[in-house]
């Protein structure tokens, strides 16, 4: 869990999910099943995590279900907008 008010996007740099780009010592050790990047805040107070796959909506920028095989590194963006 992390909160940051800094810009996460830079057009000239790749997006890393699960680790800091500058070092492998901060890598996330575990599984990521659902990843959604939104154009608006989804949760601003306590919440109960979803047990079902995220659904696409007007505020979804990237939606990855990551239901592939273990070790997969390529995932289809399921937000419906190209």
TASULNOR-V326418 format. One record per residue. N is the residue number from 0. SS is DSSP state (@ for helix, = for strand, . for the rest). NEAR is the number of other ideal C-beta (glycine too) atoms within 12 Angstrom. Layout:
n={N N}
ss={SS SS}
near={NEAR NEAR}
This chain:
n={0 1 2 3 4 5 6 7 8 9 10 11 12 13 14 15 16 17 18 19 20 21 22 23 24 25 26 27 28 29 30 31 32 33 34 35 36 37 38 39 40 41 42 43 44 45 46 47 48 49 50 51 52 53 54 55 56 57 58 59 60 61 62 63 64 65 66 67 68 69 70 71 72 73 74 75 76 77 78 79 80 81}
ss={. . . . . . . . . . . . . . . . . . . . . . . . . . . . . . . . . . = = = = . . . . . . . . . . . . . . . . . . . . . = = = = = . . . . . . . . . . . . . . . . . .}
near={7 10 9 8 7 8 8 20 13 11 8 6 11 11 19 19 21 20 17 15 15 10 9 12 9 13 15 16 10 8 14 22 22 24 27 28 21 20 15 13 12 19 14 8 7 6 10 8 12 13 8 10 16 26 18 19 17 12 18 23 24 27 24 28 22 26 17 15 9 10 8 15 13 10 21 16 20 23 24 14 14 7}
